[in-house]
Amino acid sequence: MDERFANRPRLRERLFTIADLIDQAVAEGCTAHQAEARAMEQVRQLGNDVLTDWAEKSEQAARGLAQQKDPTLRPYRKKNA
């Protein structure tokens, strides 16, 4: 798992957070429903992290492809007034 998530630190950290949350719920003697409620928020955040990771990598790939097609392209910068 470490190898697969080596270049995805946000996702790796979220998975460890979920694992820690499960361990903590068991140690506290939570019911399955309580543990599920705690885990659901972390799983939702994991989904957000997956989409963010995908978007960042997709944007980098698109930028690289555009630069290959037209090396004169410059990065977008907001104009200052």
N, C-alpha and C positions, 0 to 999 in steps of 0.2 A: 504494500500500500504506500509506503514511503516513496518508493521509486516512481509509482504512477502519479503521485501528487506532489512530487518534488518541485515542479514549476507551476503549481497551483496552490500557493500557500493559504489563500483565503478558504478554499474548499477543504484543505487538509485540516486547518484549524477548526472549522465548523464541525467536521466529523469527530474530532477529538472532544469538542465541547459536548456533542450529543452523547458520546460514550461516557464522559464524566458525569453528565446529568443522569444517565441510567444508573451508574454506580452509586451516585449520591441518593437517588430515589430508593434504591434497594436498601442502602445503609440506614435510611430514615424510616424504613418500614412502610413506605407508601403503598397504597393499593394500586392495582393495575390501571384503574381509571385516572388516579392522580398522576402516575408516572406518564401515562399517555398524554394528558393535558400539558404537562411540562415539555414533553418531547415534541409535540405538534408545532409549537412555536419555533423550535430550533430547526425542525424539518422545513418549515415554511421559509425560514431565513436561508437554509441551505439551498432551496430552490432559487431564491433571489441571487445568491452567490453564484450558482451555476449559470444563470442567465447573464449575469454581469461578466463573468469570466469568458463566456462564449462571445458576448458582444465586443469585449476588448480585443480578443484574438481575431475576430472577424474583421474588425475595423483596421487592425494592424495589417492583416493580409490584403485587404482592399487598398489600403494606402500604398503598400509595397507594389502591388500589381499596377496601380495607376502611375507610380513613379517609374516603373519599368517601361510602360507604354509611352510616357512623356516625361523624360528626365528634367524638363524645365519647370515642372510643377513645383510650387512652393507650398509649405504648410499653411493652412488657413489661420489667419490671425485677425482678431477683432480690431477694427480701426479705432484709434484713440482720437477723441475730439480735440 
